[in-house]
Amino acid sequence: MTGDRRAVWSWALYDWANSAFATTVIAGFFPIFFKQYWSAQHEATTSTFHLGMGSALASAVVVLLAPTLGAVADRGGLRKPFLLAFTLIGVAATAGLFFVGQGQWLAALALFVLASIGFFGGLTFYDSLLVDVAEPARSDRVSALGYALGYLGGGILLAVNVAMTLSPESFGLADKGEAVRWSFLSVAVWWALFAWPLFRYVRENRPARPPAPWAAARAGVRELWQTFHRIRAHRAAWLFLLAYWVYIDGVHTIIRMAVDFGLSLGFESTALITALLLVQFIGFPAAVAFGYLGERWGTRKAIYLGLAVYAGVTAWGYVMTTELQFYLMAAVIGLVQGGVQSLSRSYFARLIPEGKSGEFFGFYNMMGKFAAVIGPLLVGATAAVTGDPRAAIGSILVLFGIGAWLLTRVPAETRTA
């Protein structure tokens, strides 16, 4: 670490803060509440289509913005200001969900898209700040700390929100619907509160003489086009981005579609949320363990292990029939999900040139978000063609295989100058 442990923990706490949105909103309550409350007047397939298109739109916006803004942020030392802007967008839109009434599916979807843009757009600048708080030799452990706190924080708030929906009267609420709406508001407050330490204590390494914002914007956009050539000049970086794009597609698709998949099999929503809690609380110690495993065994080997487990879980999902099996599948995913994500982030941080973290992480997050566009569309299209949700889940299996093979083509991890 750089010596400022407070900066490290403040940086990692942002994962604790925004993971509440990933768990309670994206993976948990929004898909269920959207289908059963805001879009109850539509057929199930129609609401699923709307949700998929909304998710894809949010990811597409981030795909278009992330590389350009990353380049601008590097030129002007603006990673923290950009992170603040996206955080405020996400917090405000999430809070807005509290005020959306029953049947107002378009308003709910619009706010969800805005909140998702705030969440995913901010990750570009949050991830790039890793190089300011951790030396390369410690990046595995620090990155894993962030993901571990994310699983714990997101899981704690989700557990409270689940308790609110199971027993609304204990919290002075009228019914389950009101409890869910208050859950969205609690996510906004949680996100804002625990994001604050990063903006207070993390120091961004800025250029000695940063240009004016407008000059930084012009230079950043111009430099963006040069980044394509620079990435190609760093063979390890662009090969890793290609591998990452393929295998993280599978990871993100499982995260986003797991609840919808369980609903398609007829599982109770309560059981699905319980399984999500399992992922969160198992993921906390598992992410920390993967950080140590990456340091001792090798980052790439540890990623291979995670992808092999994911492939096995995907194949298992094709034949799954009971809620108990869904619980077991969630537990196994919790063992590797944070590890694959955190080690991918720290692995890439060691491959990029000095002074280009925002720019290169812009492309890193672009690849991840572009996967989040294609993955749900792949599952949805397969389900539409075959009429079988199991076949849709099975289609993800090939992504892990191709991603792992591409990772073998990446040269040894070395920070470039």
Secondary structure, DSSP 8 states (H G I E B T S, - for coil): --S-HHHHHHHHHHHHHHHHIIIIIIIIIHHHHIIIIITTTS-HHHHHHHHHHHHHHHHHHHHHHHHHHHHHHHHHT-HHHHHHHHHHHHHHHHHHGGG--TT-HHHHHHHHHHHHHHHHHHHHHHHHTHHHHS-GGGHHHHHHHHHHHHHHHHHHHHHHHHHHHH-GGGGT-SSHHHHHHHHHHHHHHHHHHHHHHHHHH------SS---HHHHHHHHHHHHHHHHHHHHHSHHHHHHHHHHHHHHHHHHHHHHHHHHHHHHTT--HHHHHHHHHHHHHHHHHHHHHHHHHHHHH-HHHHHHHHHHHHHHHHHHHHH--SHHHHHHHHHHHHHHHHHHHHHHHHHHHTTS-TT-HHHHHHHHHHHHHHHHHHHHHHHHHHHHHHS-HHHHHHTTHHHHHHHHHHHTTS-------
